[in-house]
Amino acid sequence: MCEEDKDMSIVLNNTRAKLNILKAKAKQIKNDPHLRHQPNKEQIERYNEICGDFEEHQMQIIIEK
C-alpha cells in the first residue's frame, strides 16, 4: 500500500466508526418510547451537534483532497 492508500484507509475507518456510533444512538432512541415520541430541545440540539460534526468531518476530507 502506498502512503495515500493508508491515509484514505484510516479516514474510511474513522468515518465508519462515527457512522456506527450514530447508528447505535439512533437504535437506542428508536427502542426507547419516551425518546422516540417526545424529543426534547436538548436531544434535538445533541442530534444536530453530532450530525454537524459528521458533516463537517466529511467536508474536511473533501477539502484535504
C-alpha positions as CSV (number, residue, x, y, z in Angstrom):
1,M,0.0,0.0,0.0
2,C,1.2,3.4,-0.8
3,E,1.1,6.2,1.8
4,E,-2.0,7.8,0.2
5,D,-3.9,4.5,0.4
6,K,-3.0,4.1,4.1
7,D,-4.3,7.7,4.8
8,M,-7.6,7.0,3.0
9,S,-8.0,3.7,4.8
10,I,-7.6,5.5,8.1
11,V,-10.1,8.1,7.1
12,L,-12.6,5.5,5.9
13,N,-12.2,3.5,9.2
14,N,-12.8,6.7,11.2
15,T,-15.8,7.5,9.1
16,R,-17.2,4.0,9.6
17,A,-16.7,4.2,13.3
18,K,-18.6,7.6,13.5
19,L,-21.4,6.1,11.4
20,N,-21.6,3.1,13.7
21,I,-21.8,5.4,16.7
22,L,-24.7,7.3,15.0
23,K,-26.5,4.1,14.2
24,A,-26.2,2.9,17.8
25,K,-27.6,6.2,19.1
26,A,-30.4,6.0,16.6
27,K,-31.2,2.5,17.6
28,Q,-31.2,3.5,21.3
29,I,-33.6,6.3,20.6
30,K,-35.8,4.0,18.4
31,N,-36.0,1.5,21.2
32,D,-36.9,4.0,23.9
33,P,-40.5,5.0,23.5
34,H,-40.1,8.1,25.6
35,L,-37.3,9.4,23.5
36,R,-38.9,8.3,20.2
37,H,-42.2,10.1,20.8
38,Q,-41.0,13.2,22.7
39,P,-37.7,14.5,21.6
40,N,-36.9,17.5,23.8
41,K,-34.8,20.5,22.9
42,E,-31.6,19.0,24.4
43,Q,-32.0,15.8,22.4
44,I,-32.6,17.8,19.2
45,E,-29.5,20.0,19.9
46,R,-27.4,16.9,20.6
47,Y,-28.5,15.3,17.3
48,N,-27.7,18.4,15.4
49,E,-24.3,18.7,17.1
50,I,-23.5,15.1,16.2
51,C,-24.6,15.3,12.6
52,G,-23.0,18.7,12.2
53,D,-19.7,17.3,13.4
54,F,-20.0,14.4,11.0
55,E,-20.8,16.6,8.0
56,E,-18.0,19.0,9.0
57,H,-15.6,16.0,9.1
58,Q,-16.8,14.9,5.6
59,M,-16.2,18.4,4.2
60,Q,-12.7,18.4,5.8
61,I,-11.9,15.2,4.0
62,I,-13.0,16.7,0.7
63,I,-11.0,19.9,1.3
64,E,-7.9,17.9,2.2
65,K,-8.0,16.0,-1.1
